[in-house]
Amino acid sequence: MRYRNIDFKADSPGKKSHQSYRVCLVLVAVLSFSAVESKAQEFDPIGIFLTWQYDPTTSMTIDWHTTPEDGDRQSVLQYKKLGADRWREGNGTSHDFPHSDRTIHRITLRHLEPGTTYRFRFGDDSKAYRFETMPADLSDPLRFATGGDTGHAEDFKRMNRAVMEYDIDFIVWGGDIAYGNGDPARVDRWHGWFDGIKETLIDDDGKVTPIVIAIGNHELFGVRRLYRGSTPHHEHTEEEVQAYLDKHNLWDGKPTYFFHLFAFPGRPSYNVLDFADYMSIFALDSNHYSSISGGQTAWLEAKLADRQDRPHLFPVYHVPGYPAHRSYSGATSTEVRENWVPLFEEYGVRVSFENHDHVYKRTHPIRNGEVVNDGEGVVYLGDGAWVAGPRDGDSRNEWYIDEFASKNHGIIVTLEGDTQDYVVVSIDGEEIDYYSSSSRR
C-alpha cells in the first residue's frame, strides 16, 4: 500500500487531527500486514486425494497428507453444503505413508445429499476446497475419464489437464499408477504423482476430482509378481506367498504403497463400486495380487448377476484380454478371455476397459470369440497409455481391432439415460476416436 507524504507543521492548528490521521495510517498498515501474514500461514495439505468406499451419490472419502513441518495436526475435517452457514466436523484416522515422512489422514463422509456441492477444510486455519456428490439418476449427463499407466511426471500433468477440459465428474485408472513397484527407493514417484493430482485435478473453484483405482503389475514388488504369475490358476493364500518369500530370503513384496495409499469399496485387490442403481464399476485384479481364476471369478459372477438389470456395468482391469501390442496368446490375456469375458457377455456388459499395452485400441463388438454386428457384443477399450509408451501396434491387424493409435490418451465417457458416448482425447488435446453405445434393454 502506498501513502502520499504530507508535511504537517508542529504548531499547525490541525495538529491533533493530523496526529490521529497518522495513527490511522499506522493501524491500516499493521492490519494489512497481519492479513497478509495470516494468509501466508493458512494451512494447505501437501497432498489431497478423494475417492469412494460407498455409494458416490451419498458419500465421499477424503485423504489429506501432512509432513512434520505442519506440526501435530489432528485428523479433523470440517464440511458443509455450499451456501450453508455452519461447518460440521468429523474425526478421521491417521496412518503412515510408507517409506516417507508424510502422514495420511482419512475420513469417510456418509449420508450426504446426491448431486450436491460441499465445501471442506482441515480446521479453522485451513484453505477450503469443494467436492460434488454424484447425481441420484442419469436424467442429466454424467461424465468421467478413464485410462491407465499414468506415470508421475510432467506428461502426467499434461494428460490430466487435457481430460479436465471436458468437465469430468471423476476419473477411473486401471493400474500402473506411479510405477513405484512396491520399492522403498521409489517413494519419490508416489510423491510426484500426488503432487500432480493436486496441481492439475483441482479446478479454479477448488473442486477436487475424485479417482477410482484398480491394481496393476507395477503396484507390486517384482518377485511377488513373478511368483503369482508362475502358477496363475492357483488362488494363492498370503501364507503361501510369505512362505515362498521366506524360503528364498526375499523382501516382502506386498503392494506396500498401493494398499496404504488408497481407500477401496471393500477388499483392495478387487471390488465393485455402485452408483445408486444406474452404474457399477468393477475394479478387477488381472493376476497381480489375486489370481483371475478361482475365487475372484466366482465373486465376479455373483456380483454381475446381482446387477445385470443396471444399464451401465464397467469392468476395469490392467492386463487386456484383447491386447493391441502384446501377444493374443499371452497367459494372462487368455485367462481373462476364458474366465471373465463369458461373464461380461452373459450379464450385459457393453464396454470393458483394458490397459497395460501402452497404445490406444478399440475392438469390434465381440461375442463368443467372434466379431458381431447385432448389438450384442462387448467392445474392449484401452490400452493404458495415459502417459506410458506409446508403443507400436504389433497386433493392430488382429481380427478384433477396429481402431488403433500409437498415442497417449484418455477416454472420456458420457452417460445420459441408457446411452454411453466415448470420446478419446490425446495428450495434445486432439480427439482421435469416437464411439457410442445404446442400451440393449
N, C-alpha and C positions, 0 to 999 in steps of 0.2 A: 504494500500500500504506500502511495506517495503522498506527501503533505506539502502544501505551499509554505515557504519560510516567511513568517510575519515578524517584523521587528517592533516590539512594543517598548515604549519608554517606561522607566521605573516610576515616574511621577505622573503617568498618564491618568486622566480621570477614569478611564475604563480598566484600571489595573486589576481590580478584583475579578471582573468578568473575564478578562484575558487570562488570568491565572486559572480560572475554572475551565476555560477552553483548553488550556494546556493539559490540565488534569484529564479531561475527557479524551484528548488525543492519546495520552499515555494509556488510559484504560482500554480504548479501542484497539491500540496496538497489542496490549497484553492479551486481551480476549481473542484477537485474531491469531496470535501466536499459539495460544492454548488450543484453539480449534484445530490448527494445522498439526500441532503436536499430538492431539487426541486422535486425529485421523490417521497419523502415521503409526500410532500404536494399536490400531484396530486389528483384532486377531483374524487371520485368514489361514486356514489349514493348508499345509503343503500338498495334500492330496485329497480329492473328493471323488467318490465313486457311488453311483446309485444303481440298484438292481431290484429284483423282486424275489421273495420267497413264497409269497401268497398271491392271490388274485390281484393283478395290476390295476383293476378298476377301483379297488378299495384299500390298497396298501402301498408302502414304499419302504425299502431297506436302504439305509444311508450309512456309508462308511466315510470316515474322515481320518486323516493321518496327522500326527504331531511328531515333533522332534524334541530333544532335550532343551533346545533354545526356547521352546514355547512354555517352559515351566511345567509345573504339576497341574495340568488341566484335567478336569473331570470329564467323564463321558456323558455330558448333559447336552441335550439338544432341545431347542425351543422351536415351535412351529405354530402356524395359524393360517386360516384361509386368507387369501388375498382380499384385503379390504376390512378384515376383522380388526377389532381394537386390541384384544388381549392375546398375549402369547400363551400357548400351552407348553408344558415342559415334560420331557421324558428322560429316563435314565437308561443308558445303554451299557454295553460291555466293552472291555479292552483286552487286546492281546498283542503280542509282539509281531512285528513284520520280520519274517525270518532273515537272519544274517544282515540286519540293518539296524540303525539307531531309531528308526521310526516306530511309533505305536499306532495300531489300527483301532479306532473306536467305531462301534457299530450299534445301530438301533433300528428296529423294525416298527414302523407306524402302521396300525391297522384301524379298521372301522372308519376309513376316510370316505369322502363322497366321490362318486365317479365323475369323470370329466371336469375336475375342479383344480384350480391353481392354488398351491400352498407356498407360503414363504417359510424358510427355515434358517436358523443361525445356531451358533455354538456357544451361546452365552450373551449377556448384555453387551459385551465389548467386541462382538464378532460382526464381521461382514455378513449380510443376509443374501441368501440365494432363493431359487424357486424350483419347484417341480410340478408336474401335472399328472394327476391320475388318469388312467385310460378311460375311454367312454364306456358306458353301460351297454351300448349296442353299436351297430355299424350304419346307422342312419346317415351319419356324416363320415367322410373318408378318414381312415387311419393309415398312417404311413410309417414304414420302418426301413432301415438299411441292413443288408447282410453281406457277409463275406468271411474271409479267414486269412490266416497267415499275415498278421498285421504288422510285425516288426515293432520298432520302438524309437525311431529317429525322425529326421526331418520329412521323409516321404510319408511316414505315418501321419504326420500333421497335415500334409498336403491332401492326402486322400480323405482324411476326416473333414477338412474344410469343403472338399468337393461334394460330399454327400450332405453336409449341413445346408447347402444351398437349396435343398429340396424340402426344407421344413419338416424334418423327420421327427417322429414321436419317440423312437428308441432305436437301438442297434442290436443285432444278433451276430456274434462272431463264433465261427466254428473251429476253434483250435489254433495252435501255434501262435500264441498271443504275443509274447515278448521274446521268444527264443531263449528263455532262461535255463531250460534243460534241468531244472532242479539243482543247479550248480551254485554253491555259495559264491564262487568267483564272478557270477554273472548277475549279482543283485543290482548292479547299476543299470542293467537293461530294464528291469522292472521299475526302477526309479524313473528312467526316461519315459517309459510307457505311461505311467501315471502323470508325469509332467505333461505329456502330450494330450492326455484326456482333459486335464484342467485348462490347458491353453486353447484347445480347439473345439471342445464339445460342450461349452457353456456359452450361451448367446449373450447379446448385449444387454438383455434384461435380467441376466443372472439365472436363466433357466438351464438346469443341468439335464443332459440327455442320459437316460438310463440305458444299461447294457446287459444283455443276456449272453452267457458264455458257455461253450461246450469245450471238452478236453481234446487236445491233440498230442502228437508224439513228442513235440518239443516242450511239453509241460512236465515230462518225466526225465529222470536221470537215465542215461543211455543203457546201462546194464539191466535195469529193470525192464525197459522196453524190449531188450534182446531176449530176456528170459520169458516174458509173457508171449512174445511172438514166436518162440521156438515150439510151443505146444498150444496153438491158438484154439483148439477145440476143447480145451480143458478149462473149466472155471476155477482159476487159481484162488486159493484162500490166502489171507495175509500170512498165516503161519507157514505155508509152503514157500511163499516169496521170501520171507525173512530167513527161513532155514537155508534156502539157496544162497542168499547173500552172506549169511554167517559162514557157511561151508567154504565159500570161495574168498572169504575175508574182504568183502566188498562193502563200500559205503552204502548205507540205507538210502536207496534212491527213490523214496516216496516222492510224490509231486509236492515237495515241501512248500514251494511258493503257492502253487495253484489252489490247494485246499485251504490254505490260511488266508489268502488274499481276497477271496470272494465268498459271498453267501449264495446258497443254492436252494431251489424249491424241492427239498428232500435230499437224497443222497448226492454227494458231489460228483460222482463219476457219470451217472446217467439219471435223468429226471424229466419231469414234464411240468410245464407252466401253463395254467388255464386262465384265459381272459374271459371272465363271465362264462357264457355258454356259446360264444361265437368263434373262438380260436384256441388252439392248443399248440405249443411249441415243445417238441421232443428233443432235448439235448442228449445225444447218444454218444457212446464210447466205442470207437472202432478199433478195438484190440489194443488199448493203451493201458489203462489201469484195470479195466474189466474186459473179459472176453465177449465177443459178439454172440457166440452161440451159448446155449445153456440158459442160465438164469436171466440174463439181460433180454434175450429174445422172448422168453416166456413172459417176462414183465411187460415188454413192449406190446405183445399181442393182447394181453389183458387190458392195458391202458387204451390201446386203439379201439378195442371192442366197446369199451365204455363210452367212447367219444365219437363213434362213427357217424352220428347224426349231426355233428357240428360242421359248418360249411368250410372252415379253414383249419386244416391239420398240416403242420410243417415239421417234418424231421430235419434236424441239422446235425451233422457229424463231420469228422475230419477226412478220413480216407474214402475216396469215392468208389462206388460200385461200378460207375461208368467213367473211367478216367480218360482225360483228354491228353495226357502226356505219358504216364506210365503204362505198363502192360495191362491189357484187359484180363489176362490170366493170373495176375498177382494174387497171392494167397488171401490177403485181407479183402481186396475187391471182390474176389469170388465168394468169400464168406458173407459179405454184405448182400450180394445178389441171391445167395442161397437161403439166407435167414430172414432178412428184413424186407427185401423187395416184394416177395409174395404177400406180406402183411400190408405193405403200402397199397398194393393193388386191391386187396380184399376189402380194406376198410376205408377207402375213399380219399386217399392222399392224391392230390393233383400235382404238386411240385415238391421236390425234395432238394435240400441244399447240401452240396458236397464241396470239399476243399482239397488242400494238400498238394495239388499238382502245379500250382502257380501259373495258371493260364485262365482264360475265360472260355467256358463252353456252355452251350445249351443243347440238350439232346432232343431228338424227336420224341413224341409221346411213345412210351414203351409199355407193352403188356405181354406177359408170358414169353419174354425173351425176343419179342418182335416189335417192329415199328407198326403202330396202328393209327388210323385216321378217323376213328369213330368217336373220339372224345373221351374214351375210357382209359387211355394210357397215362402213365406218370412221366412228367418231364423232370430231368435232373439238371439243376443249375449249379454252376461253380466256376472255377475250381480253386479257390483260395489264392487270389493274387491281389489282396488289398495293398500290400507293399512287396511281398516276396516275389522273386523272379523278375520279370516274367520269362518263362521258358518257351521253347518252340513247341510245335504241335506234332510230335512224332505219331500220335494216334488220331490226328484230326480227320483222317479219311476212314475211320472206323464207321461201320454201318449205322451207328446210333447217333453220330454227331450231326447236328443241324447247323449250329452257328459256333464259330471259333474266333478268338482273338488273342494274340500274344501281348496282352496289355494289363497293367494294374487297373483294378476296377472295384467298384462297389455296386451292389444290386439294390435298387430302390423298389420296394414293394408297396403298392397302394391297394387297400381293401375298402370296398364300398358295397354293402349288401353282401351278395354271394360272389361278386366279381373280384378277380385278382389281376392287377396290372403290374408289369415289370418293366422298368427302365434301367439299363446298365450304363453307368457313367464311368469314364476313365479318370485317372488321376489328374488329367489336364482339363476335366470338365466336359469332355466330348461324350455325347450319347452314342454308344456303339451297338446297342441292340434294344429291341422292344418285343415284349410278348404279353399276351392276355389270355386269361383262362376264366371261362364262365362256369357257373355251378352245373353239376351233373344231376342235381336232385329235382 
